[in-house]
Amino acid sequence: MELRQLQYVVQIAAEKNFSRAAEKLHIAQPSLSQQLSKLEKEIGVLLFRRTTNNVELTHAGAAFVAKAESILDAVEQLRQEMDDLAHMRKGRLVVGCLPITGSHILPRVLPEFGKRYPEIEVVLVEDTSSKLEQLTAAGQTDLSILSLPLNDPSLAWEPLIEEEIRLAVPPLHRLAQEAARYERQGVPVAGLAREPFIVLKKGQGFRQIALNLCAAAGFEPRIVFESSNIETVQSLVAAGMGLAFVPHMIARAKWSDQSPVYLPLESAPSRTLVIATRKGRYLSKASDAFIQTLKQTVAAPPDAVNEKKES
């Protein structure tokens, strides 16, 4: 049984005449009669009673036409939905993002994407780096905004933006008192070996970045507090509990004497934010449109967004 045969039966039932039905279907009448006979033989029932001037539906034919019309309508709706998806008139996109960056990047990206593609639903998934890697590799997110390095070899990525890492210090700390000096030359990480540190909990990508900075300077940080929330980390720094490395974009504006002081680091270390997808996964037009909006809104350097890389 073929879709075209369903169309033929429905058209014959509507016209009650083979000649007129064949004309509407743009096929020869003998071909139409042949296809109907083939179908009736296949299903084992007579669909039409032939008379000299017209044809009439049998009881089985009436039941067949009702079902056929329903099927053809569903097929047409499917075609329309696929056309809508192809032209991005509607759709659904699942985007993974780190909590650290989501609250700063997404408020800039989502309104612009919503204006361009108002019928595409964006579902946000915020989680740790390790969890987002798992979800993206399993195809449970269409794409995720993560930071390097990525641990899952099944992920492909392309760079989004390079972001400087800064040191958050309590306002009364000795480094804060010499802020003008360090703004010019940067704080040497090796000189922080005896300082207490506040870091993010395991599973957060930025935690590993902080540990790597200390390791490169020849020491293991003395961790006094851990948190899953970067805002809590900054609040603890402001309260004088320790120092912390933070991404430049989330460094809070200094609104009182109890806010952290943010200082540049010597050699200006940075982290790379990337757009991660599963290797070999079909990238929908909606996904591609979201990536382009991300790049345009975040304004990554041209050489960072044009080069496609894989981890």
Beta strands, then each sheet from edge to edge (+ up, - down):
strand 1: 48-50
strand 2: 55-57
strand 3: 91-97
strand 4: 120-126
strand 5: 143-147
strand 6: 155-169
strand 7: 196-200
strand 8: 222-227
strand 9: 244-247
strand 10: 261-264
strand 11: 270-278
strand 12: 309-310
sheet 1: 1+ 2-
sheet 2: 4+ 3+ 5+ 11- 6+ 9-
sheet 3: 4+ 3+ 5+ 11- 6+ 10-
sheet 4: 4+ 3+ 5+ 11- 6+ 12-
sheet 5: 7+ 8+
end
